[in-house]
Amino acid sequence: MEIENKVSLPHLMEAHGEALEKEQKALAKSILKCISQKVTTPIGDSLGRLAFYLSQEMTNHGDYLKGEAHKNFDASFKALYQGNLVGKVAHFAAISAILEAAMLEDCDEIHIIDFCIGNGVQWPFLLEAVSKMNKRLKLTSIKSSDEENSECVWNFEDTKRELYGYAKSCGLKLKVEEKELEELVSEIKIMNKKDGKKVFLAFNLMIGLPHMGMVRNLRKSAFEFLKVAEDLIKNYGGKGMITFGDGDAFEKLKNSLNFKSFFEGNLVHYKALLESIESQFSAEFLEARIACEVLFVAPCISSLDWLQTWEEMKSDGYLKCDISLEDGTLSKNVLMEVKEVLRGCESSYQAKIEGENGNEIVLEWKGTQLLRFSIWKN
């Protein structure tokens, strides 16, 4: 059966993508049902697990597993974040780049605007570093819409309380707040009309990282955030920068010729991600690995969501990221520090600098890109 699945599943998934492309919905549904009958558990190799999660909308297995996994949500989050290096590399690169840039500026305060703060796992290391720089730190989380906020698995007040506790232990003067983007824009424009306060702005955006636990497609609002950030840095700020960690498959697939190639590219991406997660769990921790995948990866493996993204991408031009801030070359020190995070895993993970200005770090798992991290600054 395992050998038969390795032969048949790729053909069935390819046929499912072709049926969706040709708008043959009944056929696509029938093929997905056939896939669900071949893989009835998330146990086995990455191909079988990919097929299981892809076909979960045809069964109630996914809902049951997710309900069980939620009982151990915090432990699953910690296990995935600590073991899988995609999120850690994105966070570490952002913190390193922000600290390196801020230390070169004559500023009284570092103001970080975080598009989605989540549970704040990214920031304790930065808090500790800033506490030694004799600078104030303000951390603003962008308040999401009611619809988006209902899907967020973390509570801002809890995150705020945790960060204040950590800042107190470091002796850091910290202010944590949550604001709507429009309110923040007005505040920064007014602030920069006043004299005597030198502020370094750092806009941080992370989407599609494995541990984030979000189902919704944030790319439209995320790119709106980037354009606002660029405008504020260029026209209203003194010095500032943007850090952007992108962990989904969109950026490398946005120039796909058709939905079939876009669909298959997503399959390749999530198969590699499942392999990378599997590598961090030994056989005796099978249930822990399943919980992590069900909670954080399975919601992203949806042919219907991929089709909607493809249609939106082709119908309007909102899914574009063109930042004109000219400076932003990543230093070799940041790359070296990222490679230090990867120490011991070099046979599977590779990190390299890319981009026209050398402003991007790409992280690959055995040749498949899992993360593109970029910076821009003035």
N, C-alpha and C positions, 0 to 999 in steps of 0.2 A: 504493500500500500504506500509506503514512504517513497519508494522508487517511482511508482506510478504517479504520485502527486507531484514529484519534482519535474516530471515530464509534462503533465497535463495542466497544472496550475498556471504556469506562465502563459500558456496558450489561452486558457479561459479568461484570465485577467486582461490579456490583450484584446480578446474578443469583446469583453465587457466595455472597454474603453472605446472600441470602434463602434459598438452599438450606440453608445451615448453620443458620440460625434455625429452619427447619422440620424439622431433623434428617434431611434428605435427603442423606445422606453420599455415596452413589453419584453422585447428580446433581452435588453440589458438586465432587467429584473430577473428573467428566467436564468440567465447565465450566473448571476449573483447567487441565486438560490442553489444552483448546482455546486458552486464553490463552497457555500455554507454546508452542504451535505458531505463534502470531502474533508473539511477541516472543522471539527466540532469542539476542539479545545485549543487554548493558546499554549500548548505544549509541543515542542518540536523545534525544528530549525527556523531561521528567520523568514524563509519563504512561506512556510506554513502559517506562521504567526501573522505575517503580513496579510495573507489571504483571509485568515480568521477575522482580523479586525476590519478588513475591507468589507466583509460580508455580514458584519454584526447587525446591520439594519434589517436583515432578513430574519433574525432570530431574537429571542429575548435573553440570550446568553450574556451579551454585553452589559445589559442593564443589571442583571443579577450580580455579575462579577464586579461591576463598578460599585454597587451597593455594599458588597462585602469588603471591597478594598477601602472604601471611605472610612470604615471602622478603624483603619490604621493609617489615616491620611498623613499625619505629621511624621510618623516614622518612615513612610514611603517617600515623602518629600525629601527628608534628610538623606536617605539612602541614595536616591537618584542624584541629588545635587552634589553630594560628596563623591560619589563614584563616577558619574558621567562627566567628562571634562568640557563639554560644549559650553554649558552655562558658566562654569568657573573661569574658562579662558576669556569669554566675553566680558565678564565682570572684572576680572583681573586686568585685562587690557584697558578697559575704560578707566578704572581707578588709577592705574599707572600713568595713563595719558593726561588725565585731569591734574594729578599731583605734579607731574613734570611741567605742565604748562603754567599752573598757578604759582609754582615756586619762582618762575622767571618774571612774574608780574609784581608791580608795586601796588598791592591791593590790601584793603583792610578786611574784606569779607569775600568768601567764596560762596556763591549762590548756585546751588545745583537744582535744576528743574527736571524732575524725573517724570517721564510720560506715564509710567505705571510702576509704582513703588512696591506693590505686592506685599510680602512680609518683611521687606527691607534687608534681606539676607546679603545684598551686595555691599552695604554701606559701613558696617562696623570697622573694617580694616581702614577705610578712608577716614573715619572719625578719629581713630587712634593716631593716624599720621598727621592730620590737621591739628590735633591737640598739641603737637610739638612745633608748629609753625607760627604761633602767636597771631593767629587770624581767627575771626569769627566764621561760623559756618551756618548757612541757612539751607534747608532742604525742603523744596516745595514739590508736592505730588499733584499732578493734574487730575482734577475731579472728572470722572467719566460720567457719561449719561446714565439715566436710571436703568435703561435696558442693559448697557454694558456692565454697570455696577452690580446688577442682579446676578451676573454670571461670574463675578470675581469671587475667588474662594477665600480671600483674606479681608480682614476688617482694618480700615485705616487707623482707627483709634488704638487698636491693639499694637499695630506696627509702630505708631508714634510713641506709645508708652515704652516699648522695648528699646527704641532708639534713644529716648531720653535717659533711660537707665544706663545704657552703654556709654553715652556721652558723659554722664555724671561720674562714672568710674574712671574715665580718662581725664577728667578735669576740663572738658571742652564746653565752651559756650555755644550751644546749639539751639536753633529754632526750627521746628518741624511744623509744616502747615499743608493744608489741602485747598486748592483753589481751582476754579474753572479757568480755562485758557484765556478767555477774553478778559477776565478780571486781572490775571497776571500781566497781560500785555499792557493794560492801562497803568498798573502799578509801576512797571519798569520804565515806561515812558515818562511818568511823572518823576520818578526817583532820579532819572538822569538829567533832569532840569535843575536839580539841587546841587549845591557845591559841597565839597569836603568829604564825600563818601566814595571811596574807590572800591568798586565791586567787580569781581571776575565772574562772568556768567558761564555756566556749564550745563548745556541741555543734553540729557541722557535719554536714549530711546533703546529699548530692548523688546524685540518681538520674536515669537517662534522658538524661544529657547525651550529645551525639553522639559524643564522643571516648572514652567510658568503656570500650567494648569488652566489654560484658557481655550475656549472653543471658538469664540467669535473671530471673525476676520477683522483685525485691527488695522489693516494696511492703509485704508483710506484716511482714517483719522490720524494714523501715525505719520503719514506723509504731510498732512496739514500741519501737524506739530513741527515737522522739520522746516517747512516754509516759514512759519511764524518765527521759529528760532533763528533762521537765517536773517530775516528782516530785522529782528531786534538786535542781533549782534552787529549787523552792518550799519544800521541807521540810528540806533538808540543806545547801544551799549558802548562801553569803553573797549575792553578786551573780552573775548569769549570764545567758546568752542562748542562743537556738537560731537557726541560719541554715539554710535549707532551699531548695535549688535543684532544681526538678522540671522535667525536660525531655521527659517523654513526654506522651501525649495523655490520660491517664486523668482528671486532675482536671477538665478542661473537659468530659469526656464521662460523668462518673459518674452524671449524672441523665438519661441517655438513656432514652427510653421503651421501646426494644426493642434486640435485638442488631443489627438492620439499621442503625439510626441510629448505634450504637456503632461498628460495622464501618466505615461510610462516614466517620465522623468521624476514625477512624484513617487512612483513605486520604488524606483532606484534609491531615492533619498531616504524614504522611511525604512526600507529594508536595511540600508547601511546604519541608520540610527538604532534599529532593533538589534543589529549585530553588536554595536558598540555598547548598548545597555547589557546585553547578554554577557559580554566579556567581563563585566564587573561583578557578576554573581556566580558563585560556584554552585554545583548541582544541588547541594543541600539547602540552598536558599531559593529554590524554584518558586515558592509561593510569594516571596518578597519581590522577585523579578516580575512576576505576573501582575502583582498589585501596582508596581511602578508603571508598567506598560499600559494597563487598563486605565489608570487615572490620568496619565500625562501624555501618552502617545496615541492610544486608540482613538480619542476624540478628533485627532487631526487627520486620521486616515479615512477619508470619506470621498468617494467618487462624485457625489452630488455637490459637495462643497467645492471640490476642485473644478467641476463644470461651471458653477456659479462664478468662481473667481475668473475663469477663462472668459466667460461671456462679458463680465464687467470690464475686464482688461481690454477687450476688443471693442466694446461699445462706447466707452468714454476714456479719456486719457488720464484719469486721476492716479493710476498706479505708476507714477513716474517720480523718480527722485533725482532732480537736477539741482545740486547745490553749487553756488558760484563763489563761495568763500575760497580764496586762492591758496592760503597757507594751510598746512595740515599734514606735512610729511611725518610719518611715524618714525621715531628714533630707533636705532638698532637696540638701544637699551630695553625698550618695551618688548621687542621681539625676543630678546634674550631672556627676559623675565617670563614671557609666555612659554618659551621652550623649557624653562625651569619647572613650570607647572606640569609639563608633559614628560618630565624625566621618568624613565622607566617604561614609557609607553610609545617610544619613538617608532617601534616596528609597526604600529597600527595608526597612530595619529601623526600628522605632519602639519606644521604651521609655516607659512611663508608670507612675505610682503608682496602685495600687488597694487594695482591702481596706477593711473597715469602719473600721479604725484607721489606715489609710494605711501598713500594714506590708508591702505587697507591691509588687514591681516586675514588670510584665508586659512581655516582649519579643516583638514580632510581626514576622513576615516578610510584607510586603505584605498585612497584615490578618489573617494566621493566627498564632495564638499558638504560639510554640515554647518558651517558658520562662516559668515563674512562680516568682519568688524571694520568699521570705517570711522575716521575722524575728519572734521573740518574746523578751521579756526581762522581768526583774522589777526 
